[in-house]
């Protein structure tokens, strides 16, 4: 068998995978509706909450977070979750919620330069549930986020990443952008 004939099946497989149009990573699946409120969320300071900066020489510096924002993320599991092509088995649990804070200017994320870092921490202060037992139900979580940005400004983009698991073996995630007002 020629080398070209042996390579043809592999080439077809690569083309089938690579030639498919990619999905938009920011696109929310039809079976989820997400919202953050207020939009944009306000931030206030001083916060009364502190973090520690550890230096290479072993000295520690205690600093207060400049800003604190509070907002609620609401997720609705829609009836599209029951479609055969989705394959979700109820109940669906929210298994994790994480937060990432990025400094922004004019609504655009502006990454820090050099060794500067965005410092933040968060807590979920309340949640209506962590389980969807039926479609067309909501889960709402209220977050307190403390942060300190290298540009020393208030405006930020907070991304809440939610992880889900159904009663079978289906795991999925959703990112919810939350704007913090300048």
Secondary structure, DSSP 8 states (H G I E B T S, - for coil): --HHHHHHHHHHHHHHHHTS----TT---TTEEEEEESSSB-EES--S-EEEEE-TTS-EEEEE-SEEEEEEEEEEE-GGGGSTTT---S-EEEEEEEEEEEEEETTEE----TT---EEEEEEEEES-SEE-SSSEEEEEEEEEEEE-TT--S-EEEEEEEEEEESSS-EEEEEEEEEE--
